[in-house]
Amino acid sequence: MRPLTESDLGFRVGGKVSKRVVEVSALVDADQPLGLLDQVDFNLQAEQAEAELRAATGVPAQAGAAETRAKELRQMG
């Protein structure tokens, strides 16, 4: 099943449209919002990005600790 009207435009972030602010064929002004995205999906994407950032910043710290341990073990023989 396909929608009656499709657009080639897209959002900068993914998500579901929770509310359509304007009606079909209505005249709109520049920068006027056409719809609202579901905030839950947006928050989940933001949390996922933050978790990925924390994981990525932890990798260098873990590698540094492993290097320090290897140097200590080498000195101990």
mmCIF file of the N, C-alpha and C atoms, coordinates in Angstrom:
data_MODEL
# 
_entry.id   MODEL 
# 
loop_
_atom_site.group_PDB 
_atom_site.id 
_atom_site.type_symbol 
_atom_site.label_atom_id 
_atom_site.label_alt_id 
_atom_site.label_comp_id 
_atom_site.label_asym_id 
_atom_site.label_entity_id 
_atom_site.label_seq_id 
_atom_site.pdbx_PDB_ins_code 
_atom_site.Cartn_x 
_atom_site.Cartn_y 
_atom_site.Cartn_z 
_atom_site.occupancy 
_atom_site.B_iso_or_equiv 
_atom_site.pdbx_formal_charge 
_atom_site.auth_seq_id 
_atom_site.auth_comp_id 
_atom_site.auth_asym_id 
_atom_site.auth_atom_id 
_atom_site.pdbx_PDB_model_num 
ATOM 1   N N  . MET A 1 1  ? 0.841  -1.169  0.000  1.00 0.00 ? 1  MET A N  1 
ATOM 2   C CA . MET A 1 1  ? 0.000  0.000   0.000  1.00 0.00 ? 1  MET A CA 1 
ATOM 3   C C  . MET A 1 1  ? 0.892  1.240   0.000  1.00 0.00 ? 1  MET A C  1 
ATOM 4   N N  . ARG A 1 2  ? 0.582  2.214   -0.828 1.00 0.00 ? 2  ARG A N  1 
ATOM 5   C CA . ARG A 1 2  ? 1.385  3.426   -0.955 1.00 0.00 ? 2  ARG A CA 1 
ATOM 6   C C  . ARG A 1 2  ? 0.583  4.646   -0.527 1.00 0.00 ? 2  ARG A C  1 
ATOM 7   N N  . PRO A 1 3  ? 1.252  5.662   -0.013 1.00 0.00 ? 3  PRO A N  1 
ATOM 8   C CA . PRO A 1 3  ? 0.531  6.880   0.366  1.00 0.00 ? 3  PRO A CA 1 
ATOM 9   C C  . PRO A 1 3  ? 0.018  7.628   -0.856 1.00 0.00 ? 3  PRO A C  1 
ATOM 10  N N  . LEU A 1 4  ? -0.977 8.454   -0.653 1.00 0.00 ? 4  LEU A N  1 
ATOM 11  C CA . LEU A 1 4  ? -1.527 9.240   -1.755 1.00 0.00 ? 4  LEU A CA 1 
ATOM 12  C C  . LEU A 1 4  ? -0.515 10.240  -2.289 1.00 0.00 ? 4  LEU A C  1 
ATOM 13  N N  . THR A 1 5  ? 0.254  10.826  -1.389 1.00 0.00 ? 5  THR A N  1 
ATOM 14  C CA . THR A 1 5  ? 1.227  11.829  -1.784 1.00 0.00 ? 5  THR A CA 1 
ATOM 15  C C  . THR A 1 5  ? 2.594  11.442  -1.245 1.00 0.00 ? 5  THR A C  1 
ATOM 16  N N  . GLU A 1 6  ? 3.598  11.508  -2.112 1.00 0.00 ? 6  GLU A N  1 
ATOM 17  C CA . GLU A 1 6  ? 4.974  11.237  -1.705 1.00 0.00 ? 6  GLU A CA 1 
ATOM 18  C C  . GLU A 1 6  ? 5.833  12.438  -2.025 1.00 0.00 ? 6  GLU A C  1 
ATOM 19  N N  . SER A 1 7  ? 6.895  12.616  -1.257 1.00 0.00 ? 7  SER A N  1 
ATOM 20  C CA . SER A 1 7  ? 7.797  13.737  -1.456 1.00 0.00 ? 7  SER A CA 1 
ATOM 21  C C  . SER A 1 7  ? 9.221  13.218  -1.556 1.00 0.00 ? 7  SER A C  1 
ATOM 22  N N  . ASP A 1 8  ? 10.038 13.907  -2.329 1.00 0.00 ? 8  ASP A N  1 
ATOM 23  C CA . ASP A 1 8  ? 11.452 13.566  -2.434 1.00 0.00 ? 8  ASP A CA 1 
ATOM 24  C C  . ASP A 1 8  ? 12.260 14.218  -1.309 1.00 0.00 ? 8  ASP A C  1 
ATOM 25  N N  . LEU A 1 9  ? 11.594 14.992  -0.470 1.00 0.00 ? 9  LEU A N  1 
ATOM 26  C CA . LEU A 1 9  ? 12.266 15.661  0.643  1.00 0.00 ? 9  LEU A CA 1 
ATOM 27  C C  . LEU A 1 9  ? 12.442 14.691  1.798  1.00 0.00 ? 9  LEU A C  1 
ATOM 28  N N  . GLY A 1 10 ? 13.389 14.962  2.654  1.00 0.00 ? 10 GLY A N  1 
ATOM 29  C CA . GLY A 1 10 ? 13.613 14.084  3.803  1.00 0.00 ? 10 GLY A CA 1 
ATOM 30  C C  . GLY A 1 10 ? 14.057 14.871  5.016  1.00 0.00 ? 10 GLY A C  1 
ATOM 31  N N  . PHE A 1 11 ? 14.067 14.211  6.157  1.00 0.00 ? 11 PHE A N  1 
ATOM 32  C CA . PHE A 1 11 ? 14.504 14.820  7.399  1.00 0.00 ? 11 PHE A CA 1 
ATOM 33  C C  . PHE A 1 11 ? 15.998 14.590  7.568  1.00 0.00 ? 11 PHE A C  1 
ATOM 34  N N  . ARG A 1 12 ? 16.612 15.406  8.379  1.00 0.00 ? 12 ARG A N  1 
ATOM 35  C CA . ARG A 1 12 ? 18.027 15.229  8.679  1.00 0.00 ? 12 ARG A CA 1 
ATOM 36  C C  . ARG A 1 12 ? 18.239 14.077  9.639  1.00 0.00 ? 12 ARG A C  1 
ATOM 37  N N  . VAL A 1 13 ? 17.226 13.748  10.388 1.00 0.00 ? 13 VAL A N  1 
ATOM 38  C CA . VAL A 1 13 ? 17.274 12.612  11.301 1.00 0.00 ? 13 VAL A CA 1 
ATOM 39  C C  . VAL A 1 13 ? 16.104 11.694  10.987 1.00 0.00 ? 13 VAL A C  1 
ATOM 40  N N  . GLY A 1 14 ? 16.273 10.419  11.294 1.00 0.00 ? 14 GLY A N  1 
ATOM 41  C CA . GLY A 1 14 ? 15.201 9.475   11.049 1.00 0.00 ? 14 GLY A CA 1 
ATOM 42  C C  . GLY A 1 14 ? 14.148 9.543   12.132 1.00 0.00 ? 14 GLY A C  1 
ATOM 43  N N  . GLY A 1 15 ? 12.997 9.015   11.845 1.00 0.00 ? 15 GLY A N  1 
ATOM 44  C CA . GLY A 1 15 ? 11.943 8.984   12.847 1.00 0.00 ? 15 GLY A CA 1 
ATOM 45  C C  . GLY A 1 15 ? 10.578 8.942   12.204 1.00 0.00 ? 15 GLY A C  1 
ATOM 46  N N  . LYS A 1 16 ? 9.578  8.806   13.046 1.00 0.00 ? 16 LYS A N  1 
ATOM 47  C CA . LYS A 1 16 ? 8.203  8.780   12.569 1.00 0.00 ? 16 LYS A CA 1 
ATOM 48  C C  . LYS A 1 16 ? 7.582  10.156  12.739 1.00 0.00 ? 16 LYS A C  1 
ATOM 49  N N  . VAL A 1 17 ? 6.740  10.533  11.792 1.00 0.00 ? 17 VAL A N  1 
ATOM 50  C CA . VAL A 1 17 ? 6.024  11.804  11.899 1.00 0.00 ? 17 VAL A CA 1 
ATOM 51  C C  . VAL A 1 17 ? 4.912  11.605  12.915 1.00 0.00 ? 17 VAL A C  1 
ATOM 52  N N  . SER A 1 18 ? 4.939  12.397  13.987 1.00 0.00 ? 18 SER A N  1 
ATOM 53  C CA . SER A 1 18 ? 3.914  12.256  15.018 1.00 0.00 ? 18 SER A CA 1 
ATOM 54  C C  . SER A 1 18 ? 2.745  13.198  14.791 1.00 0.00 ? 18 SER A C  1 
ATOM 55  N N  . LYS A 1 19 ? 2.999  14.297  14.100 1.00 0.00 ? 19 LYS A N  1 
ATOM 56  C CA . LYS A 1 19 ? 1.920  15.255  13.854 1.00 0.00 ? 19 LYS A CA 1 
ATOM 57  C C  . LYS A 1 19 ? 2.209  16.021  12.576 1.00 0.00 ? 19 LYS A C  1 
ATOM 58  N N  . ARG A 1 20 ? 1.217  16.146  11.723 1.00 0.00 ? 20 ARG A N  1 
ATOM 59  C CA . ARG A 1 20 ? 1.325  16.960  10.519 1.00 0.00 ? 20 ARG A CA 1 
ATOM 60  C C  . ARG A 1 20 ? 0.721  18.310  10.841 1.00 0.00 ? 20 ARG A C  1 
ATOM 61  N N  . VAL A 1 21 ? 1.513  19.363  10.723 1.00 0.00 ? 21 VAL A N  1 
ATOM 62  C CA . VAL A 1 21 ? 1.091  20.695  11.138 1.00 0.00 ? 21 VAL A CA 1 
ATOM 63  C C  . VAL A 1 21 ? 0.263  21.386  10.061 1.00 0.00 ? 21 VAL A C  1 
ATOM 64  N N  . VAL A 1 22 ? 0.564  21.133  8.798  1.00 0.00 ? 22 VAL A N  1 
ATOM 65  C CA . VAL A 1 22 ? -0.164 21.786  7.702  1.00 0.00 ? 22 VAL A CA 1 
ATOM 66  C C  . VAL A 1 22 ? -0.960 20.748  6.926  1.00 0.00 ? 22 VAL A C  1 
ATOM 67  N N  . GLU A 1 23 ? -1.981 21.207  6.271  1.00 0.00 ? 23 GLU A N  1 
ATOM 68  C CA . GLU A 1 23 ? -2.818 20.323  5.459  1.00 0.00 ? 23 GLU A CA 1 
ATOM 69  C C  . GLU A 1 23 ? -2.266 20.251  4.039  1.00 0.00 ? 23 GLU A C  1 
ATOM 70  N N  . VAL A 1 24 ? -2.663 19.233  3.323  1.00 0.00 ? 24 VAL A N  1 
ATOM 71  C CA . VAL A 1 24 ? -2.240 19.056  1.937  1.00 0.00 ? 24 VAL A CA 1 
ATOM 72  C C  . VAL A 1 24 ? -2.709 20.247  1.118  1.00 0.00 ? 24 VAL A C  1 
ATOM 73  N N  . SER A 1 25 ? -1.855 20.746  0.266  1.00 0.00 ? 25 SER A N  1 
ATOM 74  C CA . SER A 1 25 ? -2.069 21.868  -0.664 1.00 0.00 ? 25 SER A CA 1 
ATOM 75  C C  . SER A 1 25 ? -2.145 23.218  0.052  1.00 0.00 ? 25 SER A C  1 
ATOM 76  N N  . ALA A 1 26 ? -1.816 23.295  1.318  1.00 0.00 ? 26 ALA A N  1 
ATOM 77  C CA . ALA A 1 26 ? -1.806 24.578  2.036  1.00 0.00 ? 26 ALA A CA 1 
ATOM 78  C C  . ALA A 1 26 ? -0.563 25.365  1.650  1.00 0.00 ? 26 ALA A C  1 
ATOM 79  N N  . LEU A 1 27 ? -0.681 26.675  1.612  1.00 0.00 ? 27 LEU A N  1 
ATOM 80  C CA . LEU A 1 27 ? 0.467  27.532  1.355  1.00 0.00 ? 27 LEU A CA 1 
ATOM 81  C C  . LEU A 1 27 ? 1.252  27.681  2.654  1.00 0.00 ? 27 LEU A C  1 
ATOM 82  N N  . VAL A 1 28 ? 2.558  27.590  2.543  1.00 0.00 ? 28 VAL A N  1 
ATOM 83  C CA . VAL A 1 28 ? 3.408  27.694  3.730  1.00 0.00 ? 28 VAL A CA 1 
ATOM 84  C C  . VAL A 1 28 ? 4.481  28.736  3.505  1.00 0.00 ? 28 VAL A C  1 
ATOM 85  N N  . ASP A 1 29 ? 5.011  29.249  4.581  1.00 0.00 ? 29 ASP A N  1 
ATOM 86  C CA . ASP A 1 29 ? 6.101  30.221  4.537  1.00 0.00 ? 29 ASP A CA 1 
ATOM 87  C C  . ASP A 1 29 ? 7.427  29.492  4.705  1.00 0.00 ? 29 ASP A C  1 
ATOM 88  N N  . ALA A 1 30 ? 8.499  30.151  4.307  1.00 0.00 ? 30 ALA A N  1 
ATOM 89  C CA . ALA A 1 30 ? 9.835  29.592  4.502  1.00 0.00 ? 30 ALA A CA 1 
ATOM 90  C C  . ALA A 1 30 ? 10.076 29.403  5.988  1.00 0.00 ? 30 ALA A C  1 
ATOM 91  N N  . ASP A 1 31 ? 10.723 28.335  6.343  1.00 0.00 ? 31 ASP A N  1 
ATOM 92  C CA . ASP A 1 31 ? 11.054 27.972  7.732  1.00 0.00 ? 31 ASP A CA 1 
ATOM 93  C C  . ASP A 1 31 ? 9.842  27.618  8.583  1.00 0.00 ? 31 ASP A C  1 
ATOM 94  N N  . GLN A 1 32 ? 8.681  27.482  7.989  1.00 0.00 ? 32 GLN A N  1 
ATOM 95  C CA . GLN A 1 32 ? 7.499  27.055  8.746  1.00 0.00 ? 32 GLN A CA 1 
ATOM 96  C C  . GLN A 1 32 ? 7.548  25.538  8.898  1.00 0.00 ? 32 GLN A C  1 
ATOM 97  N N  . PRO A 1 33 ? 7.368  25.035  10.109 1.00 0.00 ? 33 PRO A N  1 
ATOM 98  C CA . PRO A 1 33 ? 7.387  23.579  10.286 1.00 0.00 ? 33 PRO A CA 1 
ATOM 99  C C  . PRO A 1 33 ? 6.199  22.931  9.580  1.00 0.00 ? 33 PRO A C  1 
ATOM 100 N N  . LEU A 1 34 ? 6.471  21.816  8.929  1.00 0.00 ? 34 LEU A N  1 
ATOM 101 C CA . LEU A 1 34 ? 5.421  21.076  8.232  1.00 0.00 ? 34 LEU A CA 1 
ATOM 102 C C  . LEU A 1 34 ? 4.884  19.941  9.073  1.00 0.00 ? 34 LEU A C  1 
ATOM 103 N N  . GLY A 1 35 ? 5.714  19.444  9.975  1.00 0.00 ? 35 GLY A N  1 
ATOM 104 C CA . GLY A 1 35 ? 5.297  18.342  10.831 1.00 0.00 ? 35 GLY A CA 1 
ATOM 105 C C  . GLY A 1 35 ? 6.240  18.206  12.005 1.00 0.00 ? 35 GLY A C  1 
ATOM 106 N N  . LEU A 1 36 ? 5.878  17.327  12.916 1.00 0.00 ? 36 LEU A N  1 
ATOM 107 C CA . LEU A 1 36 ? 6.699  17.063  14.094 1.00 0.00 ? 36 LEU A CA 1 
ATOM 108 C C  . LEU A 1 36 ? 7.096  15.596  14.111 1.00 0.00 ? 36 LEU A C  1 
ATOM 109 N N  . LEU A 1 37 ? 8.327  15.341  14.508 1.00 0.00 ? 37 LEU A N  1 
ATOM 110 C CA . LEU A 1 37 ? 8.806  13.970  14.612 1.00 0.00 ? 37 LEU A CA 1 
ATOM 111 C C  . LEU A 1 37 ? 8.523  13.417  15.998 1.00 0.00 ? 37 LEU A C  1 
ATOM 112 N N  . ASP A 1 38 ? 8.381  12.111  16.069 1.00 0.00 ? 38 ASP A N  1 
ATOM 113 C CA . ASP A 1 38 ? 8.175  11.431  17.345 1.00 0.00 ? 38 ASP A CA 1 
ATOM 114 C C  . ASP A 1 38 ? 9.425  11.610  18.196 1.00 0.00 ? 38 ASP A C  1 
ATOM 115 N N  . GLN A 1 39 ? 9.277  12.202  19.356 1.00 0.00 ? 39 GLN A N  1 
ATOM 116 C CA . GLN A 1 39 ? 10.411 12.521  20.225 1.00 0.00 ? 39 GLN A CA 1 
ATOM 117 C C  . GLN A 1 39 ? 11.079 11.270  20.779 1.00 0.00 ? 39 GLN A C  1 
ATOM 118 N N  . VAL A 1 40 ? 10.335 10.189  20.943 1.00 0.00 ? 40 VAL A N  1 
ATOM 119 C CA . VAL A 1 40 ? 10.903 8.961   21.502 1.00 0.00 ? 40 VAL A CA 1 
ATOM 120 C C  . VAL A 1 40 ? 11.990 8.411   20.581 1.00 0.00 ? 40 VAL A C  1 
ATOM 121 N N  . ASP A 1 41 ? 11.719 8.344   19.279 1.00 0.00 ? 41 ASP A N  1 
ATOM 122 C CA . ASP A 1 41 ? 12.723 7.852   18.330 1.00 0.00 ? 41 ASP A CA 1 
ATOM 123 C C  . ASP A 1 41 ? 13.964 8.737   18.331 1.00 0.00 ? 41 ASP A C  1 
ATOM 124 N N  . PHE A 1 42 ? 13.753 10.047  18.370 1.00 0.00 ? 42 PHE A N  1 
ATOM 125 C CA . PHE A 1 42 ? 14.883 10.971  18.372 1.00 0.00 ? 42 PHE A CA 1 
ATOM 126 C C  . PHE A 1 42 ? 15.736 10.790  19.618 1.00 0.00 ? 42 PHE A C  1 
ATOM 127 N N  . ASN A 1 43 ? 15.092 10.643  20.790 1.00 0.00 ? 43 ASN A N  1 
ATOM 128 C CA . ASN A 1 43 ? 15.836 10.447  22.040 1.00 0.00 ? 43 ASN A CA 1 
ATOM 129 C C  . ASN A 1 43 ? 16.621 9.147   22.018 1.00 0.00 ? 43 ASN A C  1 
ATOM 130 N N  . LEU A 1 44 ? 16.045 8.086   21.461 1.00 0.00 ? 44 LEU A N  1 
ATOM 131 C CA . LEU A 1 44 ? 16.757 6.809   21.380 1.00 0.00 ? 44 LEU A CA 1 
ATOM 132 C C  . LEU A 1 44 ? 17.985 6.920   20.484 1.00 0.00 ? 44 LEU A C  1 
ATOM 133 N N  . GLN A 1 45 ? 17.857 7.645   19.378 1.00 0.00 ? 45 GLN A N  1 
ATOM 134 C CA . GLN A 1 45 ? 19.006 7.835   18.490 1.00 0.00 ? 45 GLN A CA 1 
ATOM 135 C C  . GLN A 1 45 ? 20.101 8.631   19.185 1.00 0.00 ? 45 GLN A C  1 
ATOM 136 N N  . ALA A 1 46 ? 19.717 9.647   19.951 1.00 0.00 ? 46 ALA A N  1 
ATOM 137 C CA . ALA A 1 46 ? 20.700 10.453  20.680 1.00 0.00 ? 46 ALA A CA 1 
ATOM 138 C C  . ALA A 1 46 ? 21.408 9.608   21.744 1.00 0.00 ? 46 ALA A C  1 
ATOM 139 N N  . GLU A 1 47 ? 20.660 8.774   22.458 1.00 0.00 ? 47 GLU A N  1 
ATOM 140 C CA . GLU A 1 47 ? 21.264 7.901   23.473 1.00 0.00 ? 47 GLU A CA 1 
ATOM 141 C C  . GLU A 1 47 ? 22.222 6.903   22.835 1.00 0.00 ? 47 GLU A C  1 
ATOM 142 N N  . GLN A 1 48 ? 21.852 6.383   21.675 1.00 0.00 ? 48 GLN A N  1 
ATOM 143 C CA . GLN A 1 48 ? 22.720 5.437   20.978 1.00 0.00 ? 48 GLN A CA 1 
ATOM 144 C C  . GLN A 1 48 ? 24.024 6.115   20.556 1.00 0.00 ? 48 GLN A C  1 
ATOM 145 N N  . ALA A 1 49 ? 23.928 7.333   20.046 1.00 0.00 ? 49 ALA A N  1 
ATOM 146 C CA . ALA A 1 49 ? 25.125 8.065   19.631 1.00 0.00 ? 49 ALA A CA 1 
ATOM 147 C C  . ALA A 1 49 ? 26.031 8.346   20.826 1.00 0.00 ? 49 ALA A C  1 
ATOM 148 N N  . GLU A 1 50 ? 25.436 8.697   21.971 1.00 0.00 ? 50 GLU A N  1 
ATOM 149 C CA . GLU A 1 50 ? 26.234 8.945   23.178 1.00 0.00 ? 50 GLU A CA 1 
ATOM 150 C C  . GLU A 1 50 ? 26.923 7.665   23.651 1.00 0.00 ? 50 GLU A C  1 
ATOM 151 N N  . ALA A 1 51 ? 26.228 6.536   23.573 1.00 0.00 ? 51 ALA A N  1 
ATOM 152 C CA . ALA A 1 51 ? 26.830 5.258   23.982 1.00 0.00 ? 51 ALA A CA 1 
ATOM 153 C C  . ALA A 1 51 ? 27.984 4.884   23.056 1.00 0.00 ? 51 ALA A C  1 
ATOM 154 N N  . GLU A 1 52 ? 27.829 5.128   21.768 1.00 0.00 ? 52 GLU A N  1 
ATOM 155 C CA . GLU A 1 52 ? 28.905 4.838   20.817 1.00 0.00 ? 52 GLU A CA 1 
ATOM 156 C C  . GLU A 1 52 ? 30.108 5.732   21.088 1.00 0.00 ? 52 GLU A C  1 
ATOM 157 N N  . LEU A 1 53 ? 29.858 6.990   21.437 1.00 0.00 ? 53 LEU A N  1 
ATOM 158 C CA . LEU A 1 53 ? 30.954 7.904   21.763 1.00 0.00 ? 53 LEU A CA 1 
ATOM 159 C C  . LEU A 1 53 ? 31.697 7.438   23.005 1.00 0.00 ? 53 LEU A C  1 
ATOM 160 N N  . ARG A 1 54 ? 30.949 7.042   24.046 1.00 0.00 ? 54 ARG A N  1 
ATOM 161 C CA . ARG A 1 54 ? 31.598 6.544   25.268 1.00 0.00 ? 54 ARG A CA 1 
ATOM 162 C C  . ARG A 1 54 ? 32.427 5.302   24.976 1.00 0.00 ? 54 ARG A C  1 
ATOM 163 N N  . ALA A 1 55 ? 31.902 4.404   24.138 1.00 0.00 ? 55 ALA A N  1 
ATOM 164 C CA . ALA A 1 55 ? 32.643 3.183   23.806 1.00 0.00 ? 55 ALA A CA 1 
ATOM 165 C C  . ALA A 1 55 ? 33.915 3.524   23.026 1.00 0.00 ? 55 ALA A C  1 
ATOM 166 N N  . ALA A 1 56 ? 33.801 4.481   22.107 1.00 0.00 ? 56 ALA A N  1 
ATOM 167 C CA . ALA A 1 56 ? 34.963 4.848   21.289 1.00 0.00 ? 56 ALA A CA 1 
ATOM 168 C C  . ALA A 1 56 ? 36.035 5.543   22.114 1.00 0.00 ? 56 ALA A C  1 
ATOM 169 N N  . THR A 1 57 ? 35.639 6.350   23.084 1.00 0.00 ? 57 THR A N  1 
ATOM 170 C CA . THR A 1 57 ? 36.647 7.034   23.903 1.00 0.00 ? 57 THR A CA 1 
ATOM 171 C C  . THR A 1 57 ? 37.258 6.095   24.928 1.00 0.00 ? 57 THR A C  1 
ATOM 172 N N  . GLY A 1 58 ? 36.604 4.995   25.234 1.00 0.00 ? 58 GLY A N  1 
ATOM 173 C CA . GLY A 1 58 ? 37.160 4.029   26.174 1.00 0.00 ? 58 GLY A CA 1 
ATOM 174 C C  . GLY A 1 58 ? 38.237 3.156   25.561 1.00 0.00 ? 58 GLY A C  1 
ATOM 175 N N  . VAL A 1 59 ? 38.223 2.989   24.246 1.00 0.00 ? 59 VAL A N  1 
ATOM 176 C CA . VAL A 1 59 ? 39.193 2.121   23.570 1.00 0.00 ? 59 VAL A CA 1 
ATOM 177 C C  . VAL A 1 59 ? 40.625 2.634   23.742 1.00 0.00 ? 59 VAL A C  1 
ATOM 178 N N  . PRO A 1 60 ? 40.914 3.916   23.512 1.00 0.00 ? 60 PRO A N  1 
ATOM 179 C CA . PRO A 1 60 ? 42.295 4.378   23.723 1.00 0.00 ? 60 PRO A CA 1 
ATOM 180 C C  . PRO A 1 60 ? 42.765 4.225   25.177 1.00 0.00 ? 60 PRO A C  1 
ATOM 181 N N  . ALA A 1 61 ? 41.867 4.460   26.121 1.00 0.00 ? 61 ALA A N  1 
ATOM 182 C CA . ALA A 1 61 ? 42.250 4.308   27.532 1.00 0.00 ? 61 ALA A CA 1 
ATOM 183 C C  . ALA A 1 61 ? 42.595 2.856   27.836 1.00 0.00 ? 61 ALA A C  1 
ATOM 184 N N  . GLN A 1 62 ? 41.822 1.948   27.309 1.00 0.00 ? 62 GLN A N  1 
ATOM 185 C CA . GLN A 1 62 ? 42.075 0.521   27.531 1.00 0.00 ? 62 GLN A CA 1 
ATOM 186 C C  . GLN A 1 62 ? 43.384 0.104   26.863 1.00 0.00 ? 62 GLN A C  1 
ATOM 187 N N  . ALA A 1 63 ? 43.646 0.626   25.675 1.00 0.00 ? 63 ALA A N  1 
ATOM 188 C CA . ALA A 1 63 ? 44.890 0.296   24.982 1.00 0.00 ? 63 ALA A CA 1 
ATOM 189 C C  . ALA A 1 63 ? 46.097 0.848   25.740 1.00 0.00 ? 63 ALA A C  1 
ATOM 190 N N  . GLY A 1 64 ? 45.950 2.052   26.289 1.00 0.00 ? 64 GLY A N  1 
ATOM 191 C CA . GLY A 1 64 ? 47.041 2.635   27.072 1.00 0.00 ? 64 GLY A CA 1 
ATOM 192 C C  . GLY A 1 64 ? 47.336 1.820   28.317 1.00 0.00 ? 64 GLY A C  1 
ATOM 193 N N  . ALA A 1 65 ? 46.290 1.342   28.975 1.00 0.00 ? 65 ALA A N  1 
ATOM 194 C CA . ALA A 1 65 ? 46.488 0.511   30.168 1.00 0.00 ? 65 ALA A CA 1 
ATOM 195 C C  . ALA A 1 65 ? 47.161 -0.807  29.804 1.00 0.00 ? 65 ALA A C  1 
ATOM 196 N N  . ALA A 1 66 ? 46.780 -1.392  28.679 1.00 0.00 ? 66 ALA A N  1 
ATOM 197 C CA . ALA A 1 66 ? 47.393 -2.648  28.243 1.00 0.00 ? 66 ALA A CA 1 
ATOM 198 C C  . ALA A 1 66 ? 48.866 -2.436  27.894 1.00 0.00 ? 66 ALA A C  1 
ATOM 199 N N  . GLU A 1 67 ? 49.174 -1.303  27.287 1.00 0.00 ? 67 GLU A N  1 
ATOM 200 C CA . GLU A 1 67 ? 50.565 -1.008  26.941 1.00 0.00 ? 67 GLU A CA 1 
ATOM 201 C C  . GLU A 1 67 ? 51.403 -0.833  28.201 1.00 0.00 ? 67 GLU A C  1 
ATOM 202 N N  . THR A 1 68 ? 50.876 -0.124  29.173 1.00 0.00 ? 68 THR A N  1 
ATOM 203 C CA . THR A 1 68 ? 51.591 0.078   30.433 1.00 0.00 ? 68 THR A CA 1 
ATOM 204 C C  . THR A 1 68 ? 51.850 -1.255  31.119 1.00 0.00 ? 68 THR A C  1 
ATOM 205 N N  . ARG A 1 69 ? 50.841 -2.107  31.142 1.00 0.00 ? 69 ARG A N  1 
ATOM 206 C CA . ARG A 1 69 ? 51.002 -3.425  31.770 1.00 0.00 ? 69 ARG A CA 1 
ATOM 207 C C  . ARG A 1 69 ? 52.047 -4.252  31.037 1.00 0.00 ? 69 ARG A C  1 
ATOM 208 N N  . ALA A 1 70 ? 52.039 -4.212  29.707 1.00 0.00 ? 70 ALA A N  1 
ATOM 209 C CA . ALA A 1 70 ? 53.022 -4.978  28.930 1.00 0.00 ? 70 ALA A CA 1 
ATOM 210 C C  . ALA A 1 70 ? 54.441 -4.482  29.222 1.00 0.00 ? 70 ALA A C  1 
ATOM 211 N N  . LYS A 1 71 ? 54.596 -3.165  29.357 1.00 0.00 ? 71 LYS A N  1 
ATOM 212 C CA . LYS A 1 71 ? 55.930 -2.622  29.658 1.00 0.00 ? 71 LYS A CA 1 
ATOM 213 C C  . LYS A 1 71 ? 56.399 -3.059  31.047 1.00 0.00 ? 71 LYS A C  1 
ATOM 214 N N  . GLU A 1 72 ? 55.465 -3.052  31.997 1.00 0.00 ? 72 GLU A N  1 
ATOM 215 C CA . GLU A 1 72 ? 55.819 -3.479  33.352 1.00 0.00 ? 72 GLU A CA 1 
ATOM 216 C C  . GLU A 1 72 ? 56.212 -4.951  33.366 1.00 0.00 ? 72 GLU A C  1 
ATOM 217 N N  . LEU A 1 73 ? 55.478 -5.786  32.653 1.00 0.00 ? 73 LEU A N  1 
ATOM 218 C CA . LEU A 1 73 ? 55.776 -7.207  32.598 1.00 0.00 ? 73 LEU A CA 1 
ATOM 219 C C  . LEU A 1 73 ? 57.124 -7.464  31.914 1.00 0.00 ? 73 LEU A C  1 
ATOM 220 N N  . ARG A 1 74 ? 57.407 -6.675  30.900 1.00 0.00 ? 74 ARG A N  1 
ATOM 221 C CA . ARG A 1 74 ? 58.669 -6.838  30.183 1.00 0.00 ? 74 ARG A CA 1 
ATOM 222 C C  . ARG A 1 74 ? 59.849 -6.508  31.105 1.00 0.00 ? 74 ARG A C  1 
ATOM 223 N N  . GLN A 1 75 ? 59.679 -5.436  31.901 1.00 0.00 ? 75 GLN A N  1 
ATOM 224 C CA . GLN A 1 75 ? 60.749 -5.047  32.828 1.00 0.00 ? 75 GLN A CA 1 
ATOM 225 C C  . GLN A 1 75 ? 60.957 -6.129  33.905 1.00 0.00 ? 75 GLN A C  1 
ATOM 226 N N  . MET A 1 76 ? 59.856 -6.782  34.287 1.00 0.00 ? 76 MET A N  1 
ATOM 227 C CA . MET A 1 76 ? 59.949 -7.831  35.314 1.00 0.00 ? 76 MET A CA 1 
ATOM 228 C C  . MET A 1 76 ? 60.499 -9.124  34.721 1.00 0.00 ? 76 MET A C  1 
ATOM 229 N N  . GLY A 1 77 ? 60.488 -9.210  33.404 1.00 0.00 ? 77 GLY A N  1 
ATOM 230 C CA . GLY A 1 77 ? 61.048 -10.400 32.771 1.00 0.00 ? 77 GLY A CA 1 
ATOM 231 C C  . GLY A 1 77 ? 60.002 -11.424 32.556 1.00 0.00 ? 77 GLY A C  1 
# 
